[in-house]
Amino acid sequence: MKKLLIDIPALIESGKSVEDIKCEYFYHRDNPGQFSLLEVAEFAVYCRQCKDAFCVLACPKEALEKMENGLVKRYNMRCVGCKSCILACPFGTIFPEVINYITAKCDYCLEQLKSNPDYVPLCVKTSPNGAFKMVDIEKEDPENNLFFYGEHLAIKSHSWRHKEDKA
């Protein structure tokens, strides 16, 4: 199954802004779906997944939740954009530019891919340095910093997970 791969080191090396990446989803308007993808990637690979999760405790609206697998999830409809989570994070791994009050969700262009398996989404076409790609990947590869988030997203980036946690 094809997954959208976000190569965070390639994106950083490009020196380009995330805002240069375009999204064709009509309803995104001023806040394209790549922001929601980067938020998911951030919590999946940069977050240290603290035992006490200070970011979760600091949120006045209970918009953050620590999941059973250790990942932190943000509920956009509860978030008021106060950025208390950013201040509470002892490692500075919650980046303000990807915690937006109003966010659009990425639909991974699933309908387009269903009707045309060779379809290339606009975010892939416009991402700098090949940072976004549609690829066939069957399993995670922690040795090469490749992690899955759900069924449709793969993230390439360094992770804070301990070696024994990667299994």
C-alpha positions, 0 to 999 in steps of 0.5 A: 500500500502506498504511504505518504512519506515525509522526510524531515531531514530533507525538508530541513536541508532544503532551507525552504519554508513549509508554506512553499508546499502546496495542497490541492484540497479545496477546503484548506484555504489559508491553512493547508494540510501539511501543517497537520502532517508536520504536527503528527510527525513532530509528536511521533518522532521528536517528542521524548514521550515523558513519563509525566507528560508535562505538556499534557498536564499544562493544557488548560483545555485538556486538548492533549492526551498521552496515548497508551503507546506513549505518543501525545495526541492533540485534539484540535477542537479543544485547543485554544492556541494558548501554547502552554504545552510549548512552555511546559515541554522540558525538551523544547520539542513542541514547535510553535509553528506546527501547533495551530489553533485551526488546522486542516487535516490531510486526507492523503489524497486517498480518493484520487489514489483509489481511482488512479494508483499513479496519481501524484499529490500536489504536496509531493510535486511542490515539496522541496528536496523531495521531502514528501513522496508517495512510496510503497513501504510495507514495514517500519525500519527504525535502523534507517529512522523510518517510522509509521503513523497510522495506515497512510503516513511514514516519517523519516527522521531521527527519533528519541525512542530508546533502542529497546522501545523501537521493537 
